[in-house]
Amino acid sequence: MFILFAFPIADLREFVLQDTHKLQKPTIPAEAGKHFIRYTGEVSIRMRGGSQVFGGEDLFCIAKRACRLPADPSWTKIQTKYHQLNAKCVLRRFFQTGPATSRFEIGFRLTLRKSDKQKGIPLQSVIDQVGNIPVRVGTASSTAISLVNVGDELASHFRKASTSLNHKTPCKGKTWWCAGGEPIVVVELDDNDGVVLPKYNTTVEAIDDSNVKLRYARINAKSISSPLGCWILHVAKYVDVRPARQLRMHLVRIHGEVQCLKRVVQLSQTEMKTDPVSSRTDKLYRYLDTLVDLLGKTKRHGTQQSNLLQMAYESQQSAKPGELTTIMCATKDLMSKIEDQRQSHKKYRTTQWERVLVAATALFIISLVSFLVVRNERIADPNFIVMIRTLISLAVAVLGAVIPGFLNISWHGSGFAIRAGGALALFALTFLVTPTVL
């Protein structure tokens, strides 16, 4: 039996307007053996390769120092009513698969004591005990916490571990820059594992492979306050395990994408500010647009994604029915808000032919008025004077319309005030404020 706990971590520092002092390495993709995360471990290559369709799954950061197991080996003994299993931690990894999508994985291999019978091992009790293992995040002096509740502590650890040092002290930052999401459990069983599944579980159609069967259940563990999502993979014995392995990557990857998207949308409405002309806001918009497109697909790289998402977030067994729909609607609302801000800050830029046309028009009007002035003859009709003044004001306004920048003019006099901007300001100023002819 193999049990994997996956903890999504949303890293929002790519979208924060202020300087977060985030280290530029490890980069994506990272360079194996050289780049590392401080207090965590070096970057390594997945020996059996990553996902065939998802990027960023072939390289990971060894995270043994990030999540420390108890020195006392008693935690390795998982005891049920009639069985004792020996647990061994086989992996502790940190993945970063996008600008804001990261996750920590810890996996255990459980074997049954030879003297015990194979049948009747209660899976829910086993997951509850494994999830209740006390671990320490980062330094050995940190406070022990149950494994299933370690998500926020891991998010804080990776924020500090990937922040530049100032006199050997991490630069101060906001705790919400890295936020933990809800964990998920993936269990792999073969035909010889006599495991009793939780009472309420549902079969899910995921891939076209009769040797791999997928079920979903909610684990009501004593160590956590809310039910824990659990995917159960039954893999036939003596068959190719690569389809099951790829499906496991899909499950934790899709769950991480949804959870990180949820945290980004939530924090953008409460903590994170956006600037429509900032490149970081552009990154946020592209991130949201990409995930909305990916999560909206019915089938994704041979996996029935809609079935997985519907079961995990929309089923009646779920603790939060309609959650995925709410997340997607909130994401689209945020994208619409960013787009509205962009449109309101867009400035119209005149083309070359428009500038030439309006400049020629203004010069023609000024030339005409100049001819009348040079003629030096008295104008008998007062209406003609008003027309000339209007033409001059129009010419000045047309010239001002093609001058870069925005002009604001305020004028107070004779008991009233004028406030105008751009070409309108020039027209109002030249038309109403006429010098007295001596």
C-alpha positions, 0 to 999 in steps of 0.5 A, a space after each residue: 500500500 502506498 499513501 501520498 499526501 499532497 499540500 498545494 502552496 499558492 505563491 503570489 509573489 509574482 503578482 505583488 506590486 511591491 518588491 518581495 525579495 524573492 530569489 530568482 533560483 531555482 528557476 523553472 525549469 530548474 537545473 538539477 544538482 545545482 539549484 536548491 531551496 534554502 533549508 530544504 534540499 537540492 533540485 533532483 531529476 525524477 528517476 522514472 521521469 515526470 508527467 508525459 503531458 504536464 510540464 515541471 513534473 520531471 524536476 523537484 526539490 528534495 524536501 527532507 529538511 523542510 518536513 522532519 519526521 520524529 526521531 522516535 521510530 514508534 511512528 512507523 508502527 500503524 496499529 489497527 484493531 487486528 493489524 499492525 503495519 510498518 510505515 516507511 517514508 519514501 519521498 518528500 518533494 517540493 514541486 513548482 509547476 507555474 508562476 503561482 502553483 506549487 505543492 509539497 508531497 510526502 509519501 509512505 509505503 506501508 507493509 503488513 506484518 507477516 503474522 497478520 492476515 491480509 484481509 480487513 485492513 480499514 483504510 480510513 483508520 490507516 489514513 487517520 493515523 498516518 495523517 496524525 504523525 507529528 512532524 516539524 517544519 524547517 528547523 528541528 526546534 520548531 513545534 511539532 504539528 500533525 502531518 495533515 495540518 502542516 500546509 500553512 507551516 510549509 507555505 511559510 517555510 517556502 516563503 522564507 526559504 526562497 527570500 533573499 537574506 539581509 545580514 543572514 535574516 530573511 527580508 520581512 514580508 507578508 504571510 499571505 504571499 505564500 498560502 497553503 491550500 487544502 491537502 489531498 490523499 492518493 492511495 495506491 492498492 494492488 490486488 493483494 492489499 486486503 483493504 476495507 474502503 470507507 463506507 461512502 466511496 464512488 467509482 470514477 471514470 478517468 482513463 481508458 485502462 481496465 487495469 486501473 480503477 479509480 474511486 473517490 471518498 471523503 475521509 473523516 479523520 480525527 486529526 482534521 476539522 473537515 473531511 479530507 479528499 481521498 483518491 483510491 487507485 486499484 492497480 492490477 498485479 503484474 501489469 504496467 504501472 505507468 498509466 496509474 503513475 501518470 494518473 496519480 500525477 494528474 490527480 495531485 496536479 489538477 487538485 493543486 491548480 484548483 486550490 492555488 487558483 482559489 487562494 489567488 482569487 480570495 487574496 486578490 479580493 482582500 489583500 492583493 492590490 492590482 495596477 492596470 498598467 503594471 506588468 505584474 497585473 498582466 502576469 496575474 491576468 495571463 495566469 487566471 486566463 490559462 487556468 480557466 481555459 485548462 480547468 474548463 476542458 472536459 478531457 485533458 491529455 487522455 484523462 476525463 478531467 470533468 469527471 475528476 473535478 465533478 467528483 471532487 468538488 461537485 458531488 453530494 458527498 463533498 463537504 462544499 457542494 458547488 465549490 468549483 463553480 464558485 471558484 470559476 465564477 469568481 475567477 472570471 469576475 476578477 478577470 473582468 475587473 482587471 480588464 475594465 481597469 485596463 480599458 479605463 486607463 487606456 489612452 488614445 494615441 493619434 496616428 501620423 495621418 491624423 496629426 498631419 490633417 489636424 495640423 494642416 487644418 489649424 494652420 489654414 485657419 491661423 493663416 486665414 485670420 493672419 491675413 485679415 490682421 495683416 490687411 489692417 482694415 476695420 471690421 464693421 460687423 461685430 458678428 464677424 469678430 466673434 466668428 474670427 475668435 471662434 476660428 482661432 480658438 478652434 485652431 488652438 484646440 486642434 493643435 492641442 489635441 495632437 500634442 502629447 500629454 493631458 493639459 488641465 486649466 483653471 481660471 477664476 474671474 468675473 465671478 465664475 470659474 473655468 475648469 477644463 482638460 486637453 483641447 477643450 481647455 485650450 478652446 475655453 481659455 482662448 474663446 472666453 479670455 480675450 485680451 482688450 484691444 487698446 
